[in-house]
Amino acid sequence: MDETNATPDDAARTVRRVVERIEEAAVVDRTVLHTLLSAVLARGHVLLEDVPGTGKTVTARVIAESMGLEFKRIQFTPDLLPSDVTGSMIYDEQAGEFEFAQGPVFTNVVLADEINRAPPKTQAALLEAMEERQVSVDGTTYELPEPFVVVATQNPIEQEGTFRLPEAQRDRFSVKTSLGYPDRDGELGLLERRANRRSLSPSVEPVASRQAVTTLQDLTEDVTVDEKVRGYIVDLARQTRADRRADTGVSPRGVQRVFEAARAAALIDGRSYVTPDDVKRLARPTMAHRIVLTTEATVEGVEPSAIVRHAVNAVDVPAVAPGRDEPEPESDAESETDHEPKLEDASDDATEPGADSASPRNR
């Protein structure tokens, strides 16, 4: 696809196809799916926290499959070493020299399964990869493929054998969310789908390609954010720092991640500009996991999401004219040569999505 000709409408159509393809294999709340895809389009990473068996692994895999991305899974265990994640130098007897053997992190979508069951040293092995998109081994730097997304899952920290992720690593994730249990209809749907296939785990055919995903990420960079909306994001973050229940509020890195995710959310809706509603919709999944509570607040059972909710209620929502920062329209001579672009599809039989409707939660 020629990325210079793609439009927000093209992006929205592609994302709808991806969402509908995911829903063929998994029952996931569509709001949660849009949050996950916002992180992908913003070149961010996702942290999924839920009890075992709620479909975190399946969801991560079918997201990669539907977008035509290479997928690898790392099962985090207490004895996992950092080199098991990044790779290591091995000796080639025939060549008589050491060569680098890539670890599973060298892929498009990495599922870091049960990341909080590994010790902090191994958890930290992902830090450079997540932030810099590279791995350094024995003084040599190796670039990771593009796009690169880490989808980490963790069990609730109260469960036996888990380690709390350090604040520095939690801050690397663009969004943190959960899938939750499906309703009764959702679980019946899971059984019906299992009855109609012979494999234990569902899989889907791609409706997009790696190049299309890269183009979507490039389009996200072109989404405009009004100065008032930028101020709104900053004011929300500063309000979390001023809350007496928070020992540490949303970091400057977190402010940037909210900005990026909001642009992606606007693109998913087919817009080239961000509204305050985009920020409000993503405030909890992008901010709550960055907040460190005071000891008193922890003892009292305060949730970080409550601090975000208070910030959203306390900060005035700016009045912004939709699309006011959009570029000027092209001249008539230029527009006569334009044609409607299509995002690259990996399958010829992909159909246009139907009306958007809420789905029950999945596994």
Disulfide bonds with the S-S distance in Angstrom:
none
